């Protein structure tokens, strides 16, 4: 498995239809996060750019996953394979019997 950075440009002037699709889009992203496909998801403060880190074997697999996103028809995107992506590891605190 390889990790990829997907940069998604959203519409400059989103329509009411766009906003009505956002909840189903977020639900799908959450599913992909639970499956370990999407490993990071960020939105710029101006709400025009999304960044997603994703796990896949190749770019073709990334595109097949992106097509399943409800906002796919509104997105312009680029995909870049990453050499590495560092992030802090969060774990459950150690249990102590004391």
C-alpha positions in Angstrom: 0.0 0.0 0.0 1.1 3.5 -0.8 0.0 6.8 0.6 -1.2 9.6 -1.7 -2.0 13.3 -1.2 -5.2 14.4 -3.0 -5.7 18.1 -3.4 -9.3 18.9 -4.3 -10.4 22.3 -5.6 -14.0 23.0 -4.8 -16.3 25.5 -6.7 -15.6 29.2 -6.1 -19.4 29.8 -6.0 -21.0 26.7 -4.5 -24.7 26.3 -5.3 -27.5 25.3 -2.9 -27.3 21.8 -4.5 -23.6 21.6 -3.5 -24.4 22.4 0.1 -27.2 19.9 0.2 -24.8 17.1 -0.8 -22.1 18.0 1.8 -23.6 15.8 4.6 -23.7 12.7 2.4 -20.2 13.5 1.2 -18.9 13.7 4.9 -20.6 10.5 5.7 -18.8 8.7 2.8 -15.5 10.2 3.9 -16.1 9.0 7.4 -16.8 5.5 6.1 -13.5 5.6 4.1 -11.7 6.8 7.3 -13.1 3.9 9.3 -11.9 1.5 6.5 -8.4 3.0 6.7 -8.6 4.3 3.1 -8.7 8.0 4.0 -6.0 8.7 6.6 -6.4 12.5 6.8 -9.0 15.1 5.8 -8.5 18.9 5.9 -10.4 21.9 4.6 -8.9 25.3 4.0 -10.3 28.2 6.0 -11.8 29.7 2.8 -13.6 26.4 2.1 -12.2 26.2 -1.4 -9.5 23.4 -1.0 -9.7 20.0 0.6 -6.7 17.9 1.3 -7.0 14.1 1.7 -4.3 11.6 2.4 -5.3 8.2 1.2 -4.0 4.6 1.1 -4.1 2.7 -2.2 -2.0 0.5 -4.4 -1.9 3.1 -7.2 -3.4 6.3 -8.6 -6.1 4.3 -10.5 -7.4 3.0 -7.2 -7.5 6.5 -5.8 -9.6 7.7 -8.7 -12.0 4.7 -8.3 -12.4 5.8 -4.7 -12.9 9.5 -5.5 -15.7 8.6 -7.9 -17.7 7.2 -5.0 -17.7 10.6 -3.2 -21.0 12.5 -3.6 -19.3 15.8 -4.4 -17.1 14.1 -7.1 -18.9 15.9 -10.0 -18.0 19.3 -8.3 -14.3 18.6 -7.7 -11.1 19.3 -9.7 -8.3 17.3 -8.1 -4.7 16.3 -8.4 -3.2 13.2 -6.9 0.4 12.9 -5.8 2.1 9.8 -4.4 3.9 10.5 -1.1 7.3 9.3 -0.1 6.2 9.6 3.5 3.6 11.3 5.6 4.4 11.9 9.3 1.7 12.3 11.9 1.6 11.8 15.6 0.6 8.4 16.8 -2.2 8.4 19.3 -2.6 5.3 21.5 -4.6 4.2 24.5 -2.8 5.1 27.8 -1.1 2.2 29.5 -3.2 0.5 32.1 -1.7 0.3 35.6 -3.0 -1.8 38.4 -1.5 0.5 41.0 
